């Protein structure tokens, strides 16, 4: 049966290779929020979202105190309907990133579960428009780097066949990671997953395995779990 029996969340801190800054904020660690949803037939879906160093415990509290209890007893196949219900239940806070990050973790967990039930990868169950999308590098364009280092980083990405890089602009101040229309490569996830993003000719290639395509290393996550 597709009825949800449990819905849980945890927070794990993942270290970044180096602290990074741009004009508004600093990326000091990746606070990774994971949501696990189990249905009566034993299938389990895992979703996630993340912050760049602040607000992770607030996302976790919103999930545990308000959103996840609403899922138990519901049909996991109703992904859009459940999203709408959770969205409506937090109407007074939906303009902020905390709610968006919490909803994203639930949504990806439900889609992971849906794909596993169907035995299909996410890219195909979402319509199969295309399997490959351009990928860009965000690791080398930060304001704390010298101009020479910025150039070297961009050239390395170009030589590796990446479709683009991000270069930050503004005054040297603490910073955030913006997301563009391309797929962002997140190297920190290597520490807590058994899978790697496949990049071919500057394109991120979606996996064929059922689900959203991430094999989480739960032991590694537990080692980084925030009490």
C-alpha positions as CSV (number, residue, x, y, z in Angstrom):
1,X,0.0,0.0,0.0
2,X,1.1,3.5,-0.7
3,X,-0.1,5.0,2.7
4,X,2.6,6.9,4.5
5,X,3.4,5.2,7.9
6,X,6.4,7.3,9.0
7,X,8.0,10.6,8.1
8,X,11.2,11.7,9.8
9,X,13.8,14.3,9.4
10,X,17.4,14.8,10.5
11,X,20.1,17.5,10.1
12,X,23.7,16.7,9.2
13,X,26.6,19.2,9.0
14,X,28.9,18.7,6.0
15,X,32.2,20.5,5.9
16,X,33.1,22.6,2.8
17,X,36.6,22.3,1.3
18,X,37.3,25.9,2.1
19,X,35.2,28.8,3.5
20,X,33.9,30.9,0.6
21,X,32.7,34.4,0.4
22,X,30.9,36.8,-2.0
23,X,29.2,40.2,-1.6
24,X,26.5,39.2,0.9
25,X,27.3,36.1,2.9
26,X,29.7,33.2,3.7
27,X,29.5,29.5,2.8
28,X,31.0,28.0,6.0
29,X,29.3,24.6,6.0
30,X,26.5,22.7,4.3
31,X,23.6,22.1,6.7
32,X,21.9,19.2,5.0
33,X,18.3,18.5,5.9
34,X,17.2,14.9,5.0
35,X,13.6,13.7,5.0
36,X,12.7,10.0,5.0
37,X,9.2,8.9,4.1
38,X,8.1,5.2,4.4
39,X,4.9,3.7,3.1
40,X,3.0,0.7,4.2
41,X,4.4,-1.5,1.4
42,X,7.9,-1.0,2.8
43,X,9.2,1.5,0.2
44,X,11.2,4.4,1.4
45,X,11.9,7.8,-0.2
46,X,14.6,10.2,0.8
47,X,14.7,13.9,0.0
48,X,17.0,16.7,1.0
49,X,17.7,20.4,0.9
50,X,20.5,22.5,2.4
51,X,21.6,25.8,3.8
52,X,25.1,27.3,3.5
53,X,25.6,27.6,7.3
54,X,22.6,29.1,9.0
55,X,19.0,28.2,9.5
56,X,19.3,24.4,9.3
57,X,17.9,23.8,12.8
58,X,14.9,26.1,12.0
59,X,14.1,24.1,8.8
60,X,14.4,20.9,10.9
61,X,12.0,22.2,13.6
62,X,9.4,23.3,11.0
63,X,9.5,19.8,9.5
64,X,9.4,17.9,12.8
65,X,6.9,20.1,14.6
66,X,4.5,21.0,11.8
67,X,4.9,19.4,8.3
68,X,5.8,15.8,8.8
69,X,3.0,14.9,11.2
70,X,0.5,15.9,8.4
71,X,1.9,13.3,6.1
72,X,1.3,10.2,8.2
73,X,-1.8,8.3,7.0
74,X,-1.8,10.1,3.6
75,X,-1.3,8.5,0.2
76,X,2.3,9.0,-0.9
77,X,1.2,8.9,-4.6
78,X,-0.6,12.2,-4.3
79,X,2.6,14.3,-4.5
80,X,1.1,17.5,-5.8
81,X,-1.9,17.3,-3.4
82,X,0.4,16.8,-0.4
83,X,2.6,19.7,-1.5
84,X,-0.5,21.9,-1.7
85,X,-1.7,20.8,1.7
86,X,1.7,21.5,3.4
87,X,2.0,24.8,1.6
88,X,-1.4,25.9,2.8
89,X,-0.7,24.8,6.4
90,X,2.3,27.2,6.5
91,X,0.7,30.1,4.6
92,X,1.9,32.7,7.1
93,X,5.5,31.7,6.6
94,X,5.6,30.7,2.9
95,X,7.3,33.8,1.8
96,X,10.6,32.8,3.4
97,X,13.4,30.4,2.6
98,X,12.9,28.3,5.8
99,X,9.5,27.0,4.5
100,X,10.7,26.6,0.9
101,X,13.7,24.5,2.1
102,X,11.4,22.3,4.3
103,X,8.9,21.8,1.5
104,X,11.7,21.0,-1.0
105,X,13.0,18.2,1.2
106,X,9.5,16.7,1.5
107,X,8.8,17.1,-2.2
108,X,12.0,15.3,-3.3
109,X,11.3,12.5,-0.8
110,X,7.8,12.0,-2.2
111,X,9.2,12.0,-5.7
112,X,11.9,9.5,-4.8
113,X,9.2,7.2,-3.3
114,X,7.0,7.6,-6.4
115,X,9.8,6.8,-8.8
116,X,10.8,3.7,-6.8
117,X,7.3,2.5,-6.8
118,X,7.1,2.9,-10.6
119,X,10.6,1.4,-11.1
120,X,11.6,4.5,-13.1
121,X,14.2,7.2,-12.7
122,X,13.1,10.7,-11.9
123,X,14.0,12.3,-15.3
124,X,11.7,9.8,-17.1
125,X,8.8,9.9,-14.7
126,X,8.9,13.7,-14.8
127,X,8.2,13.6,-18.6
128,X,11.5,12.4,-20.2
129,X,12.0,15.7,-22.0
130,X,15.8,15.2,-21.8
131,X,18.2,13.3,-19.7
132,X,21.2,15.6,-20.0
133,X,21.3,19.2,-18.8
134,X,24.3,21.7,-18.7
135,X,26.3,21.8,-15.5
136,X,28.3,24.7,-14.2
137,X,31.1,25.1,-11.6
138,X,30.6,27.2,-8.5
139,X,33.8,26.2,-6.7
140,X,36.2,28.8,-8.1
141,X,34.5,32.2,-8.5
142,X,34.5,33.5,-4.9
143,X,35.6,37.0,-3.8
144,X,38.3,35.8,-1.4
145,X,40.3,34.5,-4.4
146,X,42.8,36.6,-6.2
147,X,42.3,37.5,-9.9
148,X,44.9,35.0,-10.9
149,X,43.2,32.2,-9.0
150,X,39.8,33.1,-10.5
151,X,41.3,32.9,-14.0
152,X,43.0,29.6,-13.3
153,X,39.8,28.1,-11.9
154,X,37.8,29.2,-14.9
155,X,40.3,27.7,-17.3
156,X,40.3,24.4,-15.4
157,X,36.6,24.2,-15.7
158,X,36.8,25.0,-19.4
159,X,39.4,22.4,-20.0
160,X,37.2,19.8,-18.1
161,X,34.4,20.5,-20.6
162,X,32.1,22.3,-18.1
163,X,29.4,24.5,-19.7
164,X,30.1,27.5,-17.5
165,X,31.4,28.9,-14.2
166,X,30.1,31.5,-11.8
167,X,32.2,34.5,-11.0
168,X,31.1,36.6,-8.0
169,X,31.0,40.4,-8.2
170,X,30.7,43.0,-5.4
171,X,32.6,44.2,-2.4
172,X,34.5,41.6,-0.4
173,X,31.9,40.8,2.2
174,X,30.3,37.6,3.5
175,X,28.4,35.6,0.8
176,X,25.8,33.2,-0.5
177,X,25.7,30.6,-3.3
178,X,23.2,31.6,-6.0
179,X,21.6,29.0,-8.2
180,X,21.1,29.5,-11.9
181,X,19.2,27.8,-14.6
182,X,21.8,25.1,-14.9
183,X,22.5,22.2,-12.6
184,X,24.8,23.1,-9.7
185,X,27.6,20.6,-8.9
186,X,27.8,20.2,-5.1
187,X,31.1,18.5,-4.1
188,X,30.2,18.4,-0.4
189,X,27.8,15.6,-1.0
190,X,30.7,13.2,-1.8
191,X,31.1,12.9,2.0
192,X,27.6,11.5,2.6
193,X,26.7,9.6,-0.7
194,X,28.0,6.6,-2.6
195,X,27.2,8.1,-5.9
196,X,28.8,10.7,-8.1
197,X,27.2,13.1,-10.6
198,X,28.0,11.9,-14.1
199,X,29.3,14.8,-16.2
200,X,29.8,14.2,-19.9
201,X,30.8,16.9,-22.4
202,X,29.8,19.6,-20.0
203,X,26.4,18.0,-19.4
204,X,25.1,16.5,-16.1
205,X,23.6,13.1,-17.0
206,X,20.7,11.8,-15.0
207,X,21.0,8.3,-13.7
208,X,18.7,5.4,-14.8
209,X,18.2,3.9,-11.3
210,X,14.7,4.2,-9.9
211,X,14.3,7.2,-7.6
212,X,16.0,10.6,-7.6
213,X,19.4,8.9,-8.2
214,X,21.2,9.5,-4.9
215,X,22.6,6.6,-2.8
216,X,22.9,8.1,0.7
217,X,25.5,6.8,3.0
218,X,23.5,6.8,6.2
219,X,26.5,5.9,8.4
220,X,28.4,8.9,7.2
221,X,25.3,11.1,7.7
222,X,24.8,9.7,11.3
223,X,28.5,10.7,12.0
224,X,27.7,14.3,11.0
225,X,24.2,14.4,12.6
226,X,23.4,17.4,14.7
227,X,21.9,16.4,18.1
